[in-house]
Amino acid sequence: MRYSVTRLIGFCYGHRLLGYAGKCRFLHGHNGLVEVTVSSRRLDRLGMVMDFAEIKERLQRWIDAELDHRMILNEKDPIAGELERRGEPLVLLKGNPTAENIARHILAYARSQGLPVASVRLWETPSSSATVEERV
């Protein structure tokens, strides 16, 4: 048997995709919604996988501080240097800042903090999401 709980975390971000022919090649923004699912084979002494407040405390604070209202760009994006010079808040990823790669970035941080995260789904729009899963 496996138990899981999911916490929703909203944040705003901007990005663009290098080498992409569609309209996402231009700088633009999203009101993203992250679904973080924490999973366990056992419940704690209170009957929980993890307290929703603990997920919020440990992960939402990081998302608010490190991703919210930032441009998330490919580290090779030529505009990154200019944005840095102007003091704009920015996050650089090794690849394109697709929903998949942003979800993976969030999952990696959560796992580095010891959270037993099974999956992260990033809703880029109300009708489009990407999910990354990891067995725990």
C-alpha positions as CSV (number, residue, x, y, z in Angstrom):
1,M,0.0,0.0,0.0
2,R,1.2,3.5,-0.8
3,Y,-0.2,6.8,0.5
4,S,0.2,10.2,-1.0
5,V,-0.8,13.8,-0.4
6,T,-0.6,16.7,-2.9
7,R,0.0,20.4,-2.2
8,L,-0.8,23.1,-4.7
9,I,1.6,26.1,-5.0
10,G,1.1,29.0,-7.3
11,F,3.8,31.3,-8.7
12,C,4.4,33.7,-11.6
13,Y,7.3,33.4,-13.9
14,G,8.6,34.4,-17.3
15,H,10.6,32.4,-19.9
16,R,11.3,31.8,-23.5
17,L,12.5,28.8,-25.5
18,L,15.6,28.9,-27.6
19,G,15.5,27.2,-30.9
20,Y,11.7,26.9,-30.9
21,A,9.7,28.1,-33.9
22,G,6.4,28.8,-32.1
23,K,5.4,31.8,-30.2
24,C,7.1,30.6,-27.0
25,R,10.4,31.7,-28.6
26,F,9.5,35.2,-27.3
27,L,9.8,36.4,-23.7
28,H,6.4,35.9,-22.0
29,G,5.0,35.0,-18.6
30,H,2.7,32.4,-16.9
31,N,0.7,32.1,-13.8
32,G,2.0,28.6,-13.0
33,L,0.5,26.1,-10.6
34,V,2.7,23.4,-9.1
35,E,1.2,20.2,-7.7
36,V,3.7,18.5,-5.4
37,T,2.9,15.0,-4.4
38,V,4.6,13.4,-1.4
39,S,4.4,9.7,-1.0
40,S,5.1,7.1,1.7
41,R,4.4,3.4,2.4
42,R,3.6,4.3,6.0
43,L,1.6,7.0,7.8
44,D,3.2,8.9,10.8
45,R,1.9,8.7,14.3
46,L,-0.9,11.1,13.5
47,G,-2.0,9.2,10.4
48,M,-0.4,11.4,7.8
49,V,2.1,11.1,5.0
50,M,3.2,14.6,5.8
51,D,1.4,17.6,7.2
52,F,0.3,20.0,4.4
53,A,1.7,22.9,6.4
54,E,5.2,21.3,6.4
55,I,5.1,20.9,2.7
56,K,4.1,24.5,2.4
57,E,6.8,25.6,4.9
58,R,9.6,23.6,3.3
59,L,8.8,24.0,-0.4
60,Q,6.5,27.0,-1.0
61,R,9.0,29.3,0.8
62,W,11.7,28.3,-1.6
63,I,9.5,28.7,-4.7
64,D,8.4,32.1,-3.5
65,A,12.0,33.2,-2.9
66,E,13.7,31.5,-5.8
67,L,11.2,31.2,-8.7
68,D,8.3,33.5,-8.2
69,H,8.3,36.6,-10.4
70,R,11.6,35.6,-12.0
71,M,12.7,35.0,-15.6
72,I,13.6,31.4,-16.0
73,L,15.9,31.0,-18.9
74,N,18.3,28.6,-20.7
75,E,21.8,29.4,-19.4
76,K,22.8,29.9,-23.0
77,D,20.1,32.5,-23.7
78,P,21.9,35.6,-25.0
79,I,19.6,37.9,-23.1
80,A,20.6,36.5,-19.7
81,G,23.7,38.6,-19.4
82,E,21.8,41.8,-20.0
83,L,19.1,40.9,-17.5
84,E,21.8,40.2,-14.9
85,R,23.5,43.5,-15.6
86,R,20.2,45.3,-15.0
87,G,19.6,43.5,-11.7
88,E,16.6,41.5,-13.0
89,P,15.8,38.4,-11.0
90,L,16.6,35.4,-13.0
91,V,17.0,31.6,-12.9
92,L,19.2,29.8,-15.4
93,L,18.7,26.2,-16.3
94,K,21.0,23.9,-18.3
95,G,18.3,23.4,-21.0
96,N,15.3,25.2,-22.2
97,P,12.9,26.3,-19.4
98,T,10.1,24.1,-20.5
99,A,7.4,23.0,-18.1
100,E,9.1,19.7,-17.9
101,N,12.5,21.1,-17.0
102,I,11.0,23.6,-14.5
103,A,9.1,20.7,-12.8
104,R,12.4,18.7,-12.7
105,H,14.2,21.7,-11.2
106,I,11.5,21.9,-8.4
107,L,11.6,18.1,-7.9
108,A,15.4,18.2,-7.5
109,Y,15.3,20.9,-4.9
110,A,12.5,19.1,-2.9
111,R,14.5,15.9,-3.0
112,S,17.7,17.7,-1.9
113,Q,15.7,18.8,1.2
114,G,14.7,15.3,2.1
115,L,11.1,15.6,1.0
116,P,9.8,12.2,-0.2
117,V,8.4,13.8,-3.4
118,A,6.9,11.3,-5.8
119,S,6.0,13.7,-8.5
120,V,5.8,17.4,-9.5
121,R,3.3,18.6,-12.0
122,L,3.6,22.2,-13.4
123,W,0.5,23.7,-14.9
124,E,1.8,26.3,-17.3
125,T,-1.7,27.2,-18.3
126,P,-5.1,26.0,-17.0
127,S,-5.1,23.4,-19.8
128,S,-1.5,22.4,-20.2
129,S,0.8,20.7,-17.7
130,A,4.0,18.6,-17.5
131,T,4.8,16.0,-14.8
132,V,8.0,14.5,-13.6
133,E,7.9,11.5,-11.4
134,E,10.5,9.8,-9.2
135,R,10.1,6.5,-7.3
136,V,10.5,6.9,-3.6
